[in-house]
Each structure stands twice: as structure tokens, then as C-alpha cells.
Amino acid sequence: MTNRGLWVALSLIGIWATSTVLLLSADLANMPLWAKCGGFAVQMFLYVGLFVTAHDAMHGSIAPTNPKLNDAIGWFVLFVYAMFPFTKMRQMHNLHHDLPARVGDPDFHNGKHQNFFGWYFNFMQNYWSWLRLGLLISTFHVVHQLLGVPEGNLAWFWVFPSVASSFQLFLFGTFLPHREPSDGYVNDCRATSTPFSEFWSFISCYHFGYHEEHHELPHLSWWELPQARKIRLQEVRE
């Protein structure tokens, strides 16, 4: 299990790196719209995977017997995702698990903006910074000027997919699981799981939507959550 978590993480990083290099070097001017949209969708999906990999690292599940390697992978994927600081992000994520959907949870809404976009922007305020934005803009221009990567390629296959992935992660990993049901929260983790099949759960957000299972068993990697959900549903039926 330990080696599998490591190889899953490294494989995803390798696929993302390969896809990024190929798409940034593609001839965008002669690429049909369907290919651009396809490349965008692939990159968005892979950026979601990078963040979910970092999330696994926050819980120490990539390399449980090697914390330094685990944290190094978490640091790397968060950096290439959007230059987020791994240590601070882990601290805030631990707060989320300690106080899910309560006052003090950095991922929860402020009590006023409970709709999707209001909650999203309140959520992002807790994690974003002008310094990081400046670094990302500077990196964009450095890659364009020094490496000769066209601005269109950078926009289509780096900037837009990474931004779009944040909406996807928020929708399936925060908004849907932690919004208050009409009859109120029914468990201590104040979370529900999306009723998707295993295939659509993977496509939507690497099983991050199986959120009740994640809060109950936070040490499990994303690819272990479907089995945990099957066991929980079987227990409910019995």
C-alpha cells in the first residue's frame, strides 16, 4: 500500500508534466477548437489531480513511512499548482478537519455568503495573496520571454485550466459536501458524499466527493475512498 501511494502520485505528476510540455509546445494557431478544448479539459483534470495529490500528502498517505519524501512531493505539487505553501496549507486543512463546517473552519462560509460564488470567493480569500499572484504573473512572462512559449499556449493550457480546477475542487470538495442539508447536519463531520458511481466520482474530482468517508478515514488516499464507500453503504444496508 505504501509503494502504491507513491507510484500513483509520481505517475500523476509524470502524466501532468508530459501533457503540459506537449501542449505548451503545440502549434496553437493550427489547432482546431475541439483540440484546444480537449487539451484544456485534460489539463484542468490533471490540475485537480495535482491538488488532490497534495491533499493526500497533507494527510501523510503518499509515503507514510517516509515523511520527508511525503512532504517533498506535497510541496512540489502545490508549488506547480499555484505556488501555495505546503506547511501553511496543511495547518489550515487540519483546522478544517478539527472544525468542519463550523466557526474556525477556514474552508467554511462566513455565515452570510452561502451561495456558490459568495462562498467560493470567501474561501479563496483565506488562501490567496497578492505576492503569490505577482509571482505567478512574473512566471508567466519569464516562461514566455525566456523559453519562447507562446502566450496563447500558456493561457489555454496553464492559466485557464488551473483557475478552472479551483472551481471544480471547491464544488465537489467543499460546497456540495459541506453545505447544510435542509434538515440540518446529521453527523459530526458535517459532510455528505456525492451519490456518483465510481467512474463519475473519479471524473468529477478523483473521488474527493466521497467526502464523508474521507472525514471518517482521513488517512486513506483518494484511490482508496471508493472501497471505503462500498463498505459503509453495505453496513448501512445491513
C-alpha positions in Angstrom: 0.0 0.0 0.0 2.8 2.4 0.8 4.5 1.9 -2.5 1.3 2.1 -4.4 0.5 5.6 -2.9 3.9 6.8 -4.0 3.7 5.4 -7.5 0.2 6.8 -8.0 1.4 10.2 -7.0 4.5 10.0 -9.2 2.6 8.7 -12.2 0.1 11.5 -12.0 2.9 14.1 -11.8 4.6 12.4 -14.8 1.3 12.5 -16.8 0.8 16.1 -16.0 4.3 17.1 -16.9 4.2 15.3 -20.2 0.8 16.7 -21.1 2.0 20.2 -20.2 5.2 20.1 -22.2 3.3 18.7 -25.3 0.5 21.2 -25.1 2.7 24.2 -24.4 4.8 23.4 -27.5 1.8 22.7 -29.7 1.0 24.8 -32.7 -2.0 26.6 -31.3 -2.7 28.6 -34.5 -3.3 25.4 -36.5 -5.1 23.6 -33.7 -8.9 23.1 -34.2 -11.2 24.4 -31.5 -12.1 20.9 -30.4 -8.5 20.1 -29.8 -7.9 23.2 -27.8 -11.0 22.5 -25.7 -9.9 18.9 -25.3 -6.4 20.0 -24.2 -7.9 22.5 -21.8 -10.2 19.8 -20.2 -7.3 17.3 -19.9 -5.1 20.0 -18.2 -7.9 21.0 -15.8 -8.5 17.4 -14.8 -4.7 16.9 -14.2 -4.5 20.1 -12.1 -7.3 18.8 -10.0 -5.2 15.6 -9.6 -2.2 17.7 -8.5 -4.1 19.3 -5.8 -5.7 16.1 -4.6 -2.2 14.6 -4.5 -1.1 17.5 -2.3 -4.1 16.8 -0.2 -3.1 13.2 0.3 0.4 14.5 1.3 -1.2 16.7 3.9 -2.6 13.5 5.5 0.7 11.7 5.1 -0.7 9.0 2.9 1.6 9.2 -0.1 4.7 7.9 1.7 3.6 7.0 5.3 6.9 5.5 6.2 8.9 8.4 4.8 7.6 11.8 6.0 10.3 13.8 4.3 9.6 12.3 0.9 5.8 12.6 1.5 6.1 16.3 2.3 8.6 16.9 -0.5 6.0 15.6 -3.0 3.3 17.7 -1.4 5.4 20.8 -1.5 6.2 20.2 -5.2 2.7 19.6 -6.4 1.3 22.6 -4.5 4.1 24.8 -5.9 3.5 23.8 -9.5 -0.3 24.0 -9.0 -0.3 27.7 -7.9 2.8 28.3 -5.6 0.8 27.5 -2.4 2.9 27.0 0.7 2.6 23.3 1.8 3.1 23.8 5.6 0.6 26.6 5.9 -1.9 24.8 3.7 -1.6 21.6 5.9 -2.1 23.6 9.0 -5.3 25.2 7.6 -6.5 21.8 6.3 -6.0 20.3 9.8 -8.3 23.1 11.1 -10.9 22.1 8.6 -10.8 18.6 9.9 -10.9 19.7 13.5 -13.8 22.1 13.0 -15.7 21.0 9.8 -18.4 23.4 8.7 -18.1 25.4 12.0 -16.7 28.7 13.1 -12.9 28.5 12.8 -13.0 26.3 9.7 -11.1 28.2 7.0 -13.0 26.4 4.3 -16.4 27.3 5.6 -18.5 30.2 4.5 -18.8 33.3 6.7 -22.4 32.8 7.5 -23.5 35.5 5.0 -22.3 34.3 1.6 -23.6 30.7 1.5 -24.3 30.6 -2.3 -21.7 29.0 -4.5 -19.8 32.1 -5.7 -20.0 34.0 -2.5 -18.7 31.0 -0.6 -16.0 30.4 -3.2 -14.6 33.9 -3.1 -14.7 33.9 0.7 -12.9 30.6 0.6 -10.2 31.9 -1.7 -9.6 35.0 0.4 -8.2 32.6 3.1 -5.7 31.1 0.8 -4.7 33.7 -1.8 -2.2 36.5 -1.6 -1.1 39.4 -3.8 2.5 38.1 -3.5 1.5 34.8 -5.0 -0.4 36.5 -7.8 2.6 38.6 -8.6 4.9 35.5 -8.7 2.5 33.7 -11.0 2.3 36.7 -13.3 6.1 37.0 -13.3 6.5 33.3 -14.0 4.1 33.6 -17.0 6.2 36.3 -18.5 9.5 34.6 -17.8 8.4 31.4 -19.4 7.1 33.3 -22.4 10.2 35.5 -22.9 13.0 33.2 -21.9 11.6 29.8 -23.1 9.6 31.2 -26.0 6.3 29.6 -25.1 3.5 31.5 -26.8 1.2 33.4 -24.6 -1.8 31.7 -26.1 -0.5 28.2 -25.1 0.2 29.4 -21.6 -3.3 30.8 -21.3 -5.1 27.8 -22.8 -3.1 25.1 -21.1 -1.8 26.6 -17.9 -3.6 29.7 -16.6 -7.2 28.9 -17.5 -7.1 25.2 -16.6 -5.5 25.8 -13.2 -8.1 28.5 -12.4 -11.0 26.3 -13.6 -9.7 23.4 -11.5 -10.1 25.6 -8.4 -13.9 25.8 -9.1 -14.1 22.1 -9.7 -12.3 21.3 -6.4 -14.4 23.8 -4.5 -17.7 22.4 -6.0 -17.0 18.8 -5.3 -14.7 19.0 -2.3 -16.3 21.8 -0.2 -19.6 23.3 -1.4 -21.6 20.1 -2.2 -20.2 18.0 0.7 -20.4 20.7 3.4 -23.4 22.8 2.6 -26.1 22.4 5.2 -28.9 20.0 4.3 -32.5 21.2 4.6 -32.9 19.1 7.7 -29.6 20.1 9.2 -26.3 18.3 9.6 -26.6 14.7 10.7 -23.0 13.7 11.6 -20.1 15.2 13.5 -18.0 15.8 10.3 -20.9 17.8 8.9 -20.3 16.2 5.5 -22.1 14.2 2.9 -20.9 12.2 -0.1 -21.9 12.7 -3.7 -24.1 9.8 -5.0 -22.0 9.3 -8.1 -20.8 6.0 -9.5 -17.2 5.2 -9.0 -16.5 6.2 -12.6 -18.1 9.6 -12.4 -16.7 10.1 -8.9 -13.3 9.8 -10.4 -14.0 12.1 -13.4 -15.6 14.7 -11.2 -12.9 15.1 -8.6 -10.7 12.0 -8.0 -13.3 10.6 -5.5 -13.0 13.8 -3.4 -16.8 13.9 -3.4 -16.8 10.8 -1.2 -16.3 13.3 1.5 -18.0 11.7 4.5 -15.7 8.7 4.0 -12.7 11.0 3.8 -13.5 12.7 7.1 -14.1 9.4 8.8 -10.9 7.9 7.4 -8.6 10.8 6.5 -5.5 8.6 6.2 -6.9 6.9 3.1 -5.6 8.0 -0.3 -8.1 9.3 -2.9 -8.0 6.0 -4.8 -8.9 4.1 -1.6 -12.1 6.0 -1.0 -14.4 4.0 -3.3 -13.8 0.8 -1.4 -14.4 2.7 1.9 -17.7 3.9 0.5 -18.8 0.4 -0.6 -18.1 -0.9 2.9 -20.0 2.0 4.5 -23.0 1.6 2.2 -23.1 -2.2 2.8 -23.1 -1.6 6.6 -26.0 0.8 6.2 -28.0 -1.8 4.2 -27.3 -4.4 6.9 
